[in-house]
Amino acid sequence: MLQRYLLTFNEKSKHKIIISLILIIFYTCIIYSFYSDKNHWYDSDTSNTNNLTFFECLYVVFLSFFTLGYGNLIPKSNGMKTIVMFIMLSAFSIILF
């Protein structure tokens, strides 16, 4: 009985990890494609680039997904705020189910 429970728990954990990685890649691609323009962000970095790099988009998704939020990139536009809310909602949904 215990062995069957542990097997089920391990399968659930694997599925959660796979779903999390898929969602992180999905949200990173959305932000990079549509919201990488710095007009959508309050940025504490004073670099002269106008767009976020793919790595910076991945960084934003990780910070939002794990609800860390260091404050160096803050969503400014309503579209980006909505995406960040969906990222956090996705993370909490994965944890709960």
C-alpha positions in Angstrom: 0.0 0.0 0.0 2.8 2.5 1.0 4.8 1.6 -2.1 1.7 2.3 -4.3 1.2 5.7 -2.6 4.9 6.6 -3.1 4.7 5.6 -6.8 1.7 7.8 -7.3 3.3 10.7 -5.4 6.4 10.4 -7.6 4.3 10.4 -10.8 2.5 13.5 -9.6 5.7 15.3 -8.9 7.1 14.4 -12.3 4.0 15.8 -14.0 4.1 19.0 -11.9 7.7 19.6 -12.9 7.1 18.9 -16.6 4.0 21.2 -16.6 6.0 23.9 -14.7 8.8 23.8 -17.3 6.4 23.9 -20.2 4.6 27.0 -18.7 7.8 28.8 -18.0 8.9 28.3 -21.6 5.5 29.3 -22.8 5.3 32.5 -20.8 8.9 33.4 -21.6 8.1 33.2 -25.4 4.9 35.3 -24.9 6.8 38.0 -23.0 9.7 38.0 -25.5 7.4 38.1 -28.5 4.9 40.7 -27.4 6.2 42.5 -24.2 9.9 42.8 -24.5 9.7 46.5 -25.3 10.8 48.4 -22.3 7.8 50.6 -22.6 6.0 47.8 -20.7 8.4 47.8 -17.8 9.7 50.0 -15.0 13.4 49.1 -15.1 16.0 50.0 -12.4 18.7 49.1 -14.9 19.7 52.2 -16.8 21.1 50.4 -19.8 20.4 51.9 -23.3 18.8 48.9 -24.8 15.2 49.3 -25.7 14.2 45.6 -25.6 14.6 42.9 -23.0 16.7 39.9 -24.1 15.4 36.4 -24.0 17.3 35.7 -20.8 15.8 38.8 -19.2 12.3 37.6 -20.1 13.2 34.2 -18.7 14.4 35.9 -15.5 11.1 37.8 -15.2 9.1 34.6 -15.6 11.1 32.8 -13.0 10.8 35.7 -10.5 7.0 35.8 -11.1 6.5 32.0 -11.2 8.3 31.6 -7.8 6.9 34.9 -6.5 10.3 36.3 -5.6 9.9 39.8 -7.2 13.2 41.6 -6.6 11.8 44.9 -8.0 14.3 45.5 -10.7 11.8 44.8 -13.4 8.2 45.9 -12.7 5.4 45.6 -15.2 4.0 48.9 -16.3 1.4 48.2 -19.0 -1.9 46.5 -18.2 -1.2 43.7 -20.6 2.1 42.8 -18.9 0.4 43.0 -15.4 -2.2 40.6 -16.7 0.5 38.2 -17.9 2.3 38.3 -14.6 -1.0 37.6 -12.8 -1.5 34.5 -15.0 2.0 33.4 -14.3 1.4 33.5 -10.5 -2.0 31.9 -10.8 -0.5 29.1 -12.9 2.2 28.5 -10.2 -0.3 28.4 -7.4 -2.6 26.1 -9.4 0.3 23.6 -9.9 1.1 23.7 -6.2 -2.5 23.1 -5.1 -3.4 20.3 -7.5 
